[in-house]
Amino acid sequence: MSTESITVEKREGLGSAACRRLRGEGKTPLNLYGHGEDNVNLCGDTKAIHNLIHGGVKLIALKGAVSDTALISEVQWDAFGSDVLHVDLTRVSQSEKVEVTVPLEVHGEAPGVKAGGMLAVTAHEITLSCSASEIPEQITVDVSSLEMGGAIHGSDLQLPSGAELVNPTSGDTIVQVSEPAGASDAAEEDLGETGAEPEVISKGKDDEEGGE
């Protein structure tokens, strides 16, 4: 993940009224801490900060009032989840290990889904421990070989070199393909009534059979 830079200023006024005044001026309150140094109250351009957060940027190079590399550790949103009210930043060095949340991107078409199964994604993001300079933008989950009843677990994820999975654990399910709800019960009922094996009709095949 690349490091993006942002210009910050020191802020003198503290408290809710001072923060509201800053936001009215198009600036977002920031708090920088960590590495055994004093906390610093800062502010930065609201639009620039929004762009960083919505762009998935984790690591920021601060310039202006301070010169530090920092990790976005916490974002406080308004009641509607649209505007950033406050951001906490943690000082880091490029080489130190940090814990970060990284989104998962499901890629490919599972054979089990083509056969009529349902793809269930149970985790949309993971927490990694990795070098600050090696934070990935996302982790790709390839489901192109996932058959009916198959699953991908934390241990199956392709992580960057040196990265460790923190949450979910290696044994937890990330994505799986299962039969549609009620399919097994319906098949058992049909078998009990007719004594014959149930006919399995896969999704995507009905149209082909109807057109012959």
ZALO-215421 format. One record per residue (C-alpha): residue in one letter; residue number from 0; y, z, x. Coordinates in steps of 0.001 Angstrom, whole numbers. Layout:
[atom 'A',NUM,[Y,Z,X]]
...
END
This chain:
[atom 'M',0,[0,0,0]]
[atom 'S',1,[3392,-929,1377]]
[atom 'T',2,[6187,1616,1744]]
[atom 'E',3,[9291,983,-350]]
[atom 'S',4,[12683,2391,600]]
[atom 'I',5,[15345,3987,-1553]]
[atom 'T',6,[18803,5350,-768]]
[atom 'V',7,[19369,8964,-1810]]
[atom 'E',8,[22335,11332,-1979]]
[atom 'K',9,[22490,15103,-1827]]
[atom 'R',10,[23369,16798,-5090]]
[atom 'E',11,[25298,20025,-5200]]
[atom 'G',12,[25231,20917,-8875]]
[atom 'L',13,[22016,22441,-10225]]
[atom 'G',14,[20822,23229,-13723]]
[atom 'S',15,[20414,21241,-16929]]
[atom 'A',16,[24089,20399,-17392]]
[atom 'A',17,[24428,19024,-13865]]
[atom 'C',18,[21256,16956,-14265]]
[atom 'R',19,[22451,15510,-17564]]
[atom 'R',20,[25727,14563,-15923]]
[atom 'L',21,[23860,12803,-13104]]
[atom 'R',22,[21700,10873,-15549]]
[atom 'G',23,[24841,9839,-17402]]
[atom 'E',24,[26056,8334,-14120]]
[atom 'G',25,[22863,6311,-13735]]
[atom 'K',26,[21262,8661,-11216]]
[atom 'T',27,[17976,10564,-11351]]
[atom 'P',28,[17587,14087,-9891]]
[atom 'L',29,[15040,14366,-7068]]
[atom 'N',30,[13553,17328,-5233]]
[atom 'L',31,[12159,16892,-1701]]
[atom 'Y',32,[9898,19546,-189]]
[atom 'G',33,[6943,20103,2139]]
[atom 'H',34,[6025,20265,5835]]
[atom 'G',35,[7445,23781,6061]]
[atom 'E',36,[11013,22511,5769]]
[atom 'D',37,[13681,23553,3291]]
[atom 'N',38,[13704,22022,-161]]
[atom 'V',39,[16447,19430,-565]]
[atom 'N',40,[18074,18571,-3884]]
[atom 'L',41,[18730,14837,-4017]]
[atom 'C',42,[19458,12052,-6466]]
[atom 'G',43,[18894,8321,-6484]]
[atom 'D',44,[19683,5224,-8513]]
[atom 'T',45,[17804,5472,-11808]]
[atom 'K',46,[16985,1764,-12038]]
[atom 'A',47,[15599,1699,-8490]]
[atom 'I',48,[13467,4776,-9167]]
[atom 'H',49,[12137,3301,-12423]]
[atom 'N',50,[11166,122,-10578]]
[atom 'L',51,[9294,2106,-7928]]
[atom 'I',52,[7367,4195,-10441]]
[atom 'H',53,[6497,1341,-12802]]
[atom 'G',54,[5547,-789,-9805]]
[atom 'G',55,[2905,1761,-8847]]
[atom 'V',56,[4625,2703,-5581]]
[atom 'K',57,[3387,6020,-4174]]
[atom 'L',58,[4905,6167,-702]]
[atom 'I',59,[8689,6022,-300]]
[atom 'A',60,[10940,5792,2745]]
[atom 'L',61,[14069,7834,2037]]
[atom 'K',62,[17340,6828,3632]]
[atom 'G',63,[20930,7878,3255]]
[atom 'A',64,[21315,11650,2957]]
[atom 'V',65,[17880,12199,4561]]
[atom 'S',66,[15424,10144,6589]]
[atom 'D',67,[11900,11027,5513]]
[atom 'T',68,[8707,9450,4278]]
[atom 'A',69,[7666,11007,989]]
[atom 'L',70,[4980,10800,-1650]]
[atom 'I',71,[5798,10837,-5363]]
[atom 'S',72,[4028,14028,-6405]]
[atom 'E',73,[5284,14569,-9949]]
[atom 'V',74,[7370,12696,-12509]]
[atom 'Q',75,[9003,14407,-15483]]
[atom 'W',76,[9527,12084,-18460]]
[atom 'D',77,[11570,12441,-21611]]
[atom 'A',78,[9912,13235,-24950]]
[atom 'F',79,[9284,9530,-25615]]
[atom 'G',80,[7752,8856,-22197]]
[atom 'S',81,[10249,6093,-21472]]
[atom 'D',82,[12948,7640,-19269]]
[atom 'V',83,[12424,9546,-16024]]
[atom 'L',84,[14183,12916,-16064]]
[atom 'H',85,[13220,14286,-12656]]
[atom 'V',86,[11003,13394,-9684]]
[atom 'D',87,[9364,15683,-7114]]
[atom 'L',88,[8780,14212,-3653]]
[atom 'T',89,[6508,15632,-943]]
[atom 'R',90,[7179,14948,2734]]
[atom 'V',91,[4266,13214,4481]]
[atom 'S',92,[3538,11507,7763]]
[atom 'Q',93,[1884,8096,7807]]
[atom 'S',94,[-1238,9492,9494]]
[atom 'E',95,[-1917,12595,7410]]
[atom 'K',96,[-4451,12709,4592]]
[atom 'V',97,[-3107,13021,1080]]
[atom 'E',98,[-4579,13193,-2408]]
[atom 'V',99,[-3333,10455,-4725]]
[atom 'T',100,[-4187,9039,-8133]]
[atom 'V',101,[-5118,5352,-8040]]
[atom 'P',102,[-5712,3085,-11081]]
[atom 'L',103,[-9025,1303,-11639]]
[atom 'E',104,[-9080,-2419,-12473]]
[atom 'V',105,[-12218,-3678,-14243]]
[atom 'H',106,[-13072,-7211,-13134]]
[atom 'G',107,[-15710,-9717,-14244]]
[atom 'E',108,[-17867,-10285,-17316]]
[atom 'A',109,[-20951,-8126,-17639]]
[atom 'P',110,[-24227,-9911,-18565]]
[atom 'G',111,[-24999,-6933,-20794]]
[atom 'V',112,[-21881,-7660,-22844]]
[atom 'K',113,[-22850,-11331,-23150]]
[atom 'A',114,[-26168,-10084,-24531]]
[atom 'G',115,[-24381,-8152,-27273]]
[atom 'G',116,[-23739,-4840,-25543]]
[atom 'M',117,[-20538,-2836,-25532]]
[atom 'L',118,[-18588,-2106,-22351]]
[atom 'A',119,[-17334,1478,-22218]]
[atom 'V',120,[-14818,2440,-19542]]
[atom 'T',121,[-14853,6218,-19114]]
[atom 'A',122,[-12352,6446,-16230]]
[atom 'H',123,[-9145,4448,-15859]]
[atom 'E',124,[-8002,6117,-12644]]
[atom 'I',125,[-9428,8152,-9787]]
[atom 'T',126,[-8142,10688,-7293]]
[atom 'L',127,[-8643,9802,-3636]]
[atom 'S',128,[-8168,11633,-373]]
[atom 'C',129,[-6973,9107,2196]]
[atom 'S',130,[-4437,8438,4916]]
[atom 'A',131,[-892,8123,3581]]
[atom 'S',132,[-632,4711,5217]]
[atom 'E',133,[-3841,3486,3551]]
[atom 'I',134,[-3159,4271,-103]]
[atom 'P',135,[-4581,1377,-2176]]
[atom 'E',136,[-2603,-78,-5068]]
[atom 'Q',137,[-5766,-119,-7172]]
[atom 'I',138,[-9551,-1,-6928]]
[atom 'T',139,[-11462,-2962,-8384]]
[atom 'V',140,[-14588,-2251,-10430]]
[atom 'D',141,[-16789,-5369,-10502]]
[atom 'V',142,[-18990,-5434,-13636]]
[atom 'S',143,[-20293,-8998,-13192]]
[atom 'S',144,[-23840,-7752,-12493]]
[atom 'L',145,[-23965,-4991,-15109]]
[atom 'E',146,[-26893,-5470,-17498]]
[atom 'M',147,[-27570,-3780,-20849]]
[atom 'G',148,[-27932,-49,-20256]]
[atom 'G',149,[-26475,-347,-16767]]
[atom 'A',150,[-23711,1839,-15375]]
[atom 'I',151,[-21383,2094,-12393]]
[atom 'H',152,[-20862,5565,-10947]]
[atom 'G',153,[-18293,7025,-8610]]
[atom 'S',154,[-20628,6508,-5665]]
[atom 'D',155,[-20692,2752,-6398]]
[atom 'L',156,[-16935,2249,-5974]]
[atom 'Q',157,[-15721,282,-2971]]
[atom 'L',158,[-13192,2616,-1349]]
[atom 'P',159,[-10923,1935,1640]]
[atom 'S',160,[-12268,2945,5036]]
[atom 'G',161,[-11902,6690,5526]]
[atom 'A',162,[-11108,7392,1866]]
[atom 'E',163,[-13026,10038,-63]]
[atom 'L',164,[-13486,10319,-3821]]
[atom 'V',165,[-12110,13587,-5196]]
[atom 'N',166,[-12240,13053,-8945]]
[atom 'P',167,[-14328,11966,-10749]]
[atom 'T',168,[-17287,12913,-8560]]
[atom 'S',169,[-19718,10417,-7037]]
[atom 'G',170,[-22270,11048,-9795]]
[atom 'D',171,[-19877,10569,-12700]]
[atom 'T',172,[-20037,7400,-14793]]
[atom 'I',173,[-17069,5059,-14443]]
[atom 'V',174,[-18172,2224,-16728]]
[atom 'Q',175,[-21370,1407,-18618]]
[atom 'V',176,[-22863,-1156,-20987]]
[atom 'S',177,[-24623,232,-24047]]
[atom 'E',178,[-26105,-1132,-27247]]
[atom 'P',179,[-23729,-1327,-30230]]
[atom 'A',180,[-23610,1867,-32298]]
[atom 'G',181,[-26413,1953,-34856]]
[atom 'A',182,[-28367,-896,-33279]]
[atom 'S',183,[-31346,1294,-32339]]
[atom 'D',184,[-31472,3053,-35712]]
[atom 'A',185,[-31282,-250,-37593]]
[atom 'A',186,[-34078,-1698,-35482]]
[atom 'E',187,[-36298,1330,-36140]]
[atom 'E',188,[-35669,1080,-39901]]
[atom 'D',189,[-36552,-2624,-39954]]
[atom 'L',190,[-39683,-1973,-37930]]
[atom 'G',191,[-40754,797,-40283]]
[atom 'E',192,[-40289,-1385,-43375]]
[atom 'T',193,[-41860,-4619,-42159]]
[atom 'G',194,[-44167,-3502,-39388]]
[atom 'A',195,[-42826,-6376,-37288]]
[atom 'E',196,[-40795,-6333,-34098]]
[atom 'P',197,[-37039,-6516,-34815]]
[atom 'E',198,[-35236,-9715,-33946]]
[atom 'V',199,[-32515,-9159,-31390]]
[atom 'I',200,[-29512,-11422,-31868]]
[atom 'S',201,[-27035,-11300,-29002]]
[atom 'K',202,[-23298,-11585,-29461]]
[atom 'G',203,[-22055,-15066,-28859]]
[atom 'K',204,[-25345,-16725,-29864]]
[atom 'D',205,[-24895,-16788,-33654]]
[atom 'D',206,[-22477,-19701,-33568]]
[atom 'E',207,[-24774,-21707,-31309]]
[atom 'E',208,[-27773,-21230,-33635]]
[atom 'G',209,[-25719,-21965,-36729]]
[atom 'G',210,[-24497,-25232,-35283]]
[atom 'E',211,[-27986,-26640,-34623]]
END
